[in-house]
């Protein structure tokens, strides 16, 4: 049976910052533009979800998207994961075009991106260790031994080093989501996308997952693009916060400015409703 509760603090023993820096495929370099969306428009039927959107994310930065449901935030992550395509505009990742681009190029660029979804999407018939090693072996061509060593290190990082031989159904929801975080990091992505990663969890399990992500943000240089309704979490981990409304960015800035003294009335209305 899954545990009813779980620790709400990261494990005491964490890998060194130098070891964690290896999450990215490339060594630390001067900040440069990693993601760019130019005039991106996405429609679903007669509904325009993204309206000629322009924005960019630099390497090593933690950018959080906030705003009301339906404002286009998750659609951006789905576009970057190639789960859907823009109707107009251009998307570039690390200097290479993601859309529009030939299918082979899309597949290669896509390898630079990892995502943790609202739902955990673990393979129920695979133990935790294999859930984390499966993609590095089959997609990246990593040896089984190397993949397992990396998986064990990542499971230690998220506080689940003792759960390698457990099946997902034997874990709590928060533990499953932490496995999903380890699985995404196992692919050595340059950017990690986080889509409302605590929305499917019972309230008492949320803190443990957010603590793991806070530790990851503070101790690695991996780029993060996060969609969340957890405003305190956004304030803690973000270098920049973007306020979305009706498919556009209506305000952006550092968290202390956007949460403390927003310029736009719509931002003030939204924050008053959720804080």
C-alpha atoms as one frame of an Amber mdcrd trajectory, in Angstrom:
protein
   0.000   0.000   0.000   1.309   3.540  -0.736   2.496   5.502   2.242   0.003
   8.047   3.582   2.718  10.578   4.273   6.303  11.184   3.315   9.183  13.384
   4.462   8.749  17.049   3.580  12.445  17.859   3.610  15.191  16.740   1.212
  17.442  13.886   2.369  20.384  14.940   4.508  22.973  13.424   2.225  23.007
  15.102  -1.183  25.465  14.806  -4.053  27.937  17.686  -4.325  27.087  20.710
  -6.426  29.860  19.713  -8.822  28.247  16.313  -9.357  24.822  17.833  -9.863
  26.129  20.234 -12.467  26.486  17.226 -14.739  22.688  17.231 -15.258  23.170
  19.333 -18.381  24.800  17.891 -21.470  27.166  20.826 -21.798  29.506  22.363
 -19.229  28.670  25.688 -17.646  29.283  28.568 -20.051  28.363  32.211 -20.230
  24.639  32.771 -20.226  23.135  32.587 -23.682  19.680  32.288 -25.132  18.465
  28.699 -24.927  14.787  28.909 -25.904  13.117  31.439 -28.177   9.505  31.689
 -29.314   8.895  34.197 -32.108   5.372  35.275 -33.059   4.020  31.883 -32.005
   0.286  31.429 -32.468  -1.700  28.340 -31.503  -5.391  27.849 -32.067  -7.755
  25.085 -31.018 -10.784  25.453 -33.234 -11.939  29.040 -32.928 -10.019  29.574
 -29.679  -6.656  31.343 -29.937  -4.623  29.973 -27.024  -1.334  31.698 -27.902
  -1.489  35.000 -29.768   1.714  35.986 -31.615   3.769  35.182 -28.525   7.384
  36.329 -28.189   9.621  35.340 -25.298  12.959  33.724 -24.534  14.732  31.821
 -21.754  18.488  31.983 -21.112  20.703  29.098 -20.031  20.699  28.361 -16.324
  17.674  30.529 -15.606  14.537  29.472 -13.747  11.499  31.017 -15.408   7.981
  30.543 -14.048   4.775  31.103 -15.985   1.756  32.169 -13.946  -1.753  33.226
 -14.861  -5.337  31.986 -14.975  -6.257  28.572 -16.347  -6.598  28.661 -20.123
  -4.106  31.494 -20.599  -1.738  29.351 -22.688   0.963  28.406 -20.173   0.808
  24.610 -20.526   0.447  24.938 -24.309   3.932  26.456 -24.403   5.372  23.394
 -22.666   3.471  21.069 -24.993   4.900  22.915 -28.007   8.440  22.540 -26.667
   7.826  18.834 -26.069   6.524  18.535 -29.667   3.201  17.192 -28.364   1.496
  19.794 -30.522   2.634  22.189 -33.247   2.213  25.963 -33.617  -0.068  27.299
 -36.310   2.282  30.217 -36.899   5.683  31.366 -35.730   9.079  29.860 -34.979
  10.536  27.991 -31.987  14.307  27.669 -31.485  16.170  25.620 -28.859  19.916
  26.104 -28.334  20.258  27.781 -31.721  18.493  24.979 -33.605  15.027  25.335
 -35.027  12.376  23.094 -33.469   9.442  24.399 -35.526   9.235  24.506 -38.426
  11.902  21.878 -39.094  12.371  18.448 -40.711  11.261  15.514 -38.555  14.823
  14.276 -38.003  15.916  17.671 -36.724  12.864  17.901 -34.463  13.785  14.542
 -32.884  17.365  15.656 -32.234  16.404  19.026 -30.759  13.732  17.363 -28.651
  16.448  15.345 -26.842  17.602  18.574 -25.191  14.293  18.934 -23.362  12.935
  17.001 -20.388   9.483  17.345 -18.867   7.738  16.392 -15.655   3.986  16.172
 -16.185   0.994  16.663 -13.882   0.435  12.900 -14.030   3.432  10.719 -13.248
   3.203   8.480 -16.343   5.461   5.802 -14.872   5.482   2.324 -16.380   3.497
   0.253 -13.832   5.089  -3.044 -14.920   8.645  -1.757 -14.387  10.445  -1.298
 -11.096  11.581   2.200 -10.156  15.174   1.675 -11.316  14.114   0.532 -14.773
  11.608   3.379 -15.077  14.586   5.721 -14.772  17.018   3.758 -17.003  14.702
   2.752 -19.848  14.902   5.961 -21.922  18.646   6.623 -21.507  19.363   3.083
 -22.748  16.836   2.993 -25.617  16.953   6.647 -26.751  20.465   7.836 -25.855
  22.184   4.469 -26.352  23.693   4.571 -22.856  25.087   1.320 -21.531  22.957
  -0.451 -18.935  25.668  -0.153 -16.287  26.126   3.582 -16.839  22.380   4.160
 -16.915  21.878   2.254 -13.654  24.710   4.114 -11.905  23.243   7.452 -12.980
  19.730   6.353 -12.008  20.842   5.381  -8.512  22.546   8.769  -8.071  19.412
  10.587  -9.200  17.142   8.501  -6.992  19.422   9.360  -4.076  19.086  13.007
  -5.080  15.278  12.883  -4.852  15.364  10.893  -1.615  14.335   7.519  -3.033
  17.591   5.596  -3.168  15.973   2.805  -1.154  13.087   2.364  -3.613  14.970
   1.053  -6.660  13.254  -2.353  -6.488   9.760  -1.048  -5.745   6.970  -0.859
  -8.304   5.174   2.491  -8.811   1.992   1.150  -7.195   3.958   0.602  -3.982
   4.807   4.316  -3.760   2.805   7.335  -2.671   1.864   9.929  -5.263   4.604
  12.253  -4.064   7.184   9.487  -4.334   6.002   8.638  -7.844   6.380  12.265
  -8.872   9.912  12.326  -7.478  10.710   9.228  -9.568   9.344  11.125 -12.569
  11.732  14.007 -11.790  14.674  11.575 -11.631  13.554   9.992 -14.907  13.482
  13.367 -16.663  16.948  14.269 -15.359  18.336  10.898 -16.468  18.102  12.094
 -20.078  20.583  14.906 -19.333  18.272  17.607 -20.685  19.489  21.161 -21.129
  16.094  22.426 -20.035  13.585  20.890 -17.623   9.890  21.681 -18.118   7.637
  21.423 -15.060   3.902  21.366 -15.681   1.880  21.797 -12.473   3.851  18.932
 -10.973   1.995  19.001  -7.636  -1.562  19.421  -8.946  -2.352  15.686  -8.803
  -0.997  15.234  -5.269  -2.759  15.193  -1.937  -1.944  18.418  -0.056   0.228
  16.688   2.555   2.504  15.299  -0.198   3.093  18.587  -2.041   5.835  19.928
   0.230   8.162  16.949  -0.330   8.113  17.359  -4.117   8.555  21.137  -3.947
  11.515  20.726  -1.572  13.233  18.420  -4.063  12.709  20.963  -6.853  13.937
  23.833  -4.689  17.104  21.878  -3.936  17.553  21.077  -7.617  17.135  24.749
  -8.566  19.660  25.890  -5.954  22.326  23.237  -6.488  22.427  22.803 -10.282
  22.672  25.049 -13.314  19.925  23.275 -15.255  17.489  25.616 -17.010  13.901
  25.377 -15.757  10.639  26.512 -17.309   7.853  26.014 -14.801   4.059  26.313
 -14.874   2.604  26.397 -11.384  -0.143  27.751  -9.154   2.171  27.418  -6.135
   3.024  31.096  -5.805   5.400  30.739  -2.846   7.347  28.123  -4.793   7.474
  30.442  -7.817   8.746  33.256  -5.608  11.457  31.005  -4.111  12.981  29.438
  -7.226  12.442  31.927 -10.046  14.871  34.301 -11.690  11.990  35.650 -13.761
   8.203  35.349 -13.565   5.919  35.851 -16.579   2.251  36.718 -16.117   0.050
  35.308 -18.873  -3.442  36.364 -19.855  -5.334  35.407 -23.015  -2.300  33.927
 -24.742   0.061  36.849 -24.170   2.677  37.889 -21.655   1.222  40.990 -20.026
   3.982  41.493 -17.452   7.346  39.984 -16.566  10.066  40.631 -14.055  11.987
  39.261 -11.080   9.754  37.641  -8.434  10.297  40.365  -5.844   8.960  42.954
  -8.306   6.129  40.957  -9.851   4.803  39.600  -6.558   5.602  42.673  -4.494
   4.712  45.582  -6.762   3.163  44.464 -10.082   2.546  47.110 -12.722  -0.464
  45.593 -14.471  -3.942  45.679 -12.937  -4.696  42.184 -14.275  -1.618  40.853
 -12.466  -2.751  42.474  -9.233  -6.238  40.953  -9.643  -4.794  37.484 -10.259
  -2.386  37.600  -7.326  -5.091  38.910  -4.981  -7.205  35.892  -5.957  -4.521
  33.235  -5.473  -2.367  34.509  -2.609
